[in-house]
Amino acid sequence: MLFISILYICRITKKNKMKKLNLIMLLLFSITISAQSVVEITYLDIPATEIGDFVKAHKKITDMSQDENRTIQASWVYRHWYGSGASVVIYDLYNSAEDAINDDPFAALNKNVKKLSDEKQKEMEATFDVWWSGFNNHWDEMRNYNMDNYFVTKENVDWDIPFVYVEGNYNSSGSEADLADAFMEWSIKPGVKDGLMMAGGATLHYKGAGSDVQFFSTYKDITEFAKQISNSGSDNSEASSKFWSLVEGSHNDQILIHVGHLENGVFNLAGKDN
């Protein structure tokens, strides 16, 4: 039986070694904060003409990387539509920093590929090459995500569509939490309750190169997003003033489109027919 090629194994090993370089630092950080969810964000610089092939490969690799030892809770993938930023962004959610450290998708991938026929193993190697090439020149960060305080959503949202995901990155001259609270009160909560925003929230910086606070909001499509921003923000002038008084330096935004997410151990491509 043909097992995974030496090159394939070496690439997995290299990835694991790169991850382990951060383990000690992450462990030191993790004992200083209370238990809360974290999101690991990976930014990919993939040419636009290659995004389609990458997404197809990502689905196959993600599906093959699942087993009972995985600690990942959710994974969402978006492609760039407008603004500054990466061409593809992957958000992986964990219950804690420790879970993020312990998660080992490559062990699951290696184990599951070995169960395949020789022909299927060769196909998976080719798929892995396409997928792995997408991580050239990538960068990443880890962020704290307190969903109790920094996430609101409408009820019965259909997430199996190519919805619009808007990301905004801001630095604070004071408390990150104060900046996040102010924006939640001024924009996110009223946008979900009374506007066209399907859901929204905020994450706070934890590790890696990233802004103090990252806000996100979601919309059914570009038309509804355009309608919402034409009447952006509530009449809560106190929250608005507090938010802008805390913003330090420039900020950046980008508009992304949902292409798929992990659901019940399978990567579900956006769209009813996918």
N, C-alpha and C positions, 0 to 999 in steps of 0.2 A: 504494500500500500504506500502510495506517495504521500509524504507528510508535507507540511508547510515548508517552503524553501528557506534556505539559510538566510537569504536576503530579507525575506518576509519576517523571520524571527528576529533578525538583527534590528530591523526597523522598530518592531514592537519593543524590544529590549531598550533601544535608544530612547524611545518615548518614555518608558517607565523610569529610566535613569534621570531624564530631564525632570520628571515630576518629583522624584525622590530628593532632588537637590533642594526643593522647597519645604520638605517635610518638617525639618527641625524648626525652621522659622515659623511655619504655620502652627506647629504645636505650641510654641512659645506664645504666639499671639492668641491662640484659641483659649488658653486658660485665663486670659485677662478679660474676656467678655462673657456675658451671660449666654446661656444656650439659646440660639435662635437660628433661623434658616439662613443659608448663604446661597448666592447665585454665582456660579463660575461662568464668566463671559469670555468667549473666544472670538477674536476679530480676524477675519480672513481676507486676504487681498487676492481675489480670484478674478481674472479677466471676465468681462460680461459674457463673452461667447462660450465660456467654459462652465458657467454656473449651472446650467441644466444638467450636464454630465456629472458635476460634483454632487448635486442634490440626489440624483439617481443612485450614485455610489454610496452616498451618506445613508440613504434608506437601507441598502443592503448590508452595509457594515453595522449600522445601529441594530437592525433586526438580529444579526448574527452575534451581537455582543451582549445579549441578554442572558442572565441566569439568576439563580436564587441568591447569589452573593453580592449582587449589585446593590448599591446604596442610593443610587440616583432616584429622585422623586418625580422629576419632570424635565423635559428638554424641548426647547422651542427654537426653530431655525427661521431666520428672516433674510431676505435679499434687499439690497439697496435699491431705492427708487429716486430719492432726491436728497440733496444736502451733502455735507462733509461726512466722511467716515468710511468704514470698511464695506466691501461689496457683499459679504455674507457675515452674519453674526449668529453665534450659537449661545443660547442661555441654558445652562444646566443647573437645576435646583436641587439642593440637598438640605436635610434637616439640621445639619450642623457642619462646622468646619472639619470636624473629625471624620464625618461621613464622606466629605469631599476628598479628604486625604486617603481614606481607605478604599474608595471606589476603584476598581480595577477592570475596566472594560476590555483591556487587551488580554487578560487571563481568560475571560469568558470567550472572547473571539477565538483565541488560540484553541481552546478546548472544543468549541463547537465546529470549527473548521476541520479539525482532525477526524470528526465523525463523517465527513462528506466523502463521496467517491473521489477517485483520482481526478476525474474530469472536472467535477465541481470544485475541487480544491484549486485547480489551475484557473478556473473562472474567477474564483474568489481572490486569488493573488492579483489578477489583472484589475479587478474592482478595487482592491486595496491600493494599488499603484495610483489609480485615478484619484481616489479619495485622499490619500496621503499627500499627493502633490498639491492639494488645495491648502495645506498647512505651511507651505513655504512662506517665510516672512510674516507669519502670524504674530499676534500679540494677545495677551490676555490679562484678566484681572479677576479678583474675587470681591464680592460686595455683600454687606449685611442686608438681610431682607426680613423685616418684621411685618408679616402680613396682617397682623391684628391692627397695627397702627397705620400701615402704609400700603393698603390695597383695598379698593372698593370696586364693586362690579354690579351691573344690572343682573336681574334674575333671568335664568333660562337663555343664556347667550349661546348662539351657535358658533363654536370655534372652528368648525371644519370648513372654513372659507378663507380665501386669500385676503384677510382683513388688513387694514392699515395700522401700522405700529409706529408711533412717533416717540422718539427718544430725545431728551434734552439734558445736557450736562452743564452743571453749575458748580462754582466754588463759593464757599461761604466765608465771610469775614468774622463770623462768630461760630455759633453752634450749628453743626450739620443738622441736628434734629430740629432746631428752630426754623431753619430754612425749609426743611421738608414739611414741617407742620404748617407753615404759612402757605406754601404752594398747594398743599392738600386742601386747606380751607378755602383758598381763593379760587382755585381752578379745577382740581381733580374731583372733589366731592360734588360741587354743584354741576360739573360737566356730566357726571354719571347720573345724578339724581334728576336733573331737569333738562339736560342737553342730549346730544347725540353720541356722547362718549360711551362705549360699551363697558370699559373698565379702565382703571388707571392706578398709579401708585408711585412709589419711590424706593430707591435702594441707597444705602450709605457706603462710602468707601471703606474697604477693609484691607486689601492687599493688591499691589501692582500699580501700574500707571493708570490713573483714572481720576475723574472729577470727585469732589466731595459728595455731591448728591446727583443722582441720575433719576430723572422723572420719565415716566412712560404713560402713554395713553393710547387707546385702541378705538378704531372706528370701522364700521361695516365696509366702507369703500372711500375712495378719494372724494367723491361728491359730498358725503356726509362730513368728512373731515373739513372740507372747505367751508361748508355751512357753519360748522362749530366754531372755527377760528374767526369767522367774520363777526362773531358775537362772543369773543373769548373772554373768559373770566367772569366772576360774579360781581355783584355790587358791594362785596365785602371790601371796602376801601382800607379797613384796618389791616386785614390779612395781606392785601396787595402791597400796601406801603411797607409793612414789615418785611415781606419777601424781598422787594427791591432794595431795601435798606441793607439787607444782609448779603446781597449778591456782590461778589468780589471779582473784578476783572471781566474778561469776555466770557461768553458762553457759546456753545454750539449745539445745533439740532440736526437731526436727519430723519427722513421718512423712509420706513422700511415696509416690505410686504411679507406677510406670513406665507411660508412655503410648506411647513409641516411641523409636527410635534409628536413626541412619544406618548403613546396611549395604549395602556394594557400590554406593555412589552413589545409593541410594534410601532414603527415610525409611520404615522399616518400623514400622507401627503394632502395638502389643503385642496378641498374640492370634493363634491359628492361622488364623482366618478373616478377618484384617485385612490 
